[in-house]
Amino acid sequence: MLSATLDKITDRLERTSLLDKPSDALAALLGRLLPAGRVGDVASGTPIGHPLHPVLVTVPIGSWVAATYLDLTGGDAKAAQRLVGLGNLAALPTALTGANDWLTTSAGERRVGLAHATLNYTALGLYVGSWLARRKGRRVKGAALAMAGAGAVGAAGWLGGHLSYALGVGVDTTAFQHFPGEWTDVGAESDLRADVPSGVEAAGVPVLLVRHQGVLMALSDRCTHRGAPLHEGEVSDGCVTCPWHGSRFALADGSVKAGPATRPQPMAEVRVVEGRVQVRRSDEPRELRTNPVGH
Ligand code: FES
């Protein structure tokens, strides 16, 4: 079956540790080149609440596919050339956002991400060649290079799908978590100290407890970005900072104050009864989602 063969290929790719050396070297270089802070957050998609890369991807792919459609149907040659040029230009910010996301991956995700990027750069090279050939009036050669580019983009897109749908890169890591619906004991109140994060569990769901300015707050302890344990982070100025990539979440409502995270931390209701801390699910915005983990 085709899917089993493809799974074998990606499994092998995920386990190819030979890719780690070039990955590490590239990551070190990109880490120096790509801007952090506000610009880095925009590249991650923090202001729009979802990763930006999948949004930008539509522009080069749409332009390139439209150019090939014109080639195959004998459409306007100049328009086809312009579409290839537009796709080439749009590929640059798309590649930057992808590289930005890739920097916060590791192990198998990072190896697949490297292959995904390599195929995309191969495609871009072919489309640049296509544009140059068209500029010299050699449309057939330009169309052939574009077709080859489409093949590389297709393979890269399939790996991109594997990264998102099989490996969960870019997916809110709490998407299928539910805090328990009933009040659930998670520990003694006396164990909590002001502004010191504490990691507990409620019916198998990791919970971060923090007492800040006398108020007890409970959030998911799994960072929505890549799943770091937030109780290992730092609390300051009413926020918790993720220990892995530095996202900051407001303790009061879980909102993202700094990326690369794009999704807020889910909040739980919390109360103290006879010295024991209890949590339960609050009115979650995503309570109607299917197949949650936890009750
Ligand atoms: S895991 Fe990346 S910011 Fe938390």
Residues whose N, C-alpha, C, O or C-beta is under 5 A from the ligand:
A	BS01	FES	C223 H225 R226 G227 A228 C242 W244 H245 G246 S247 A261
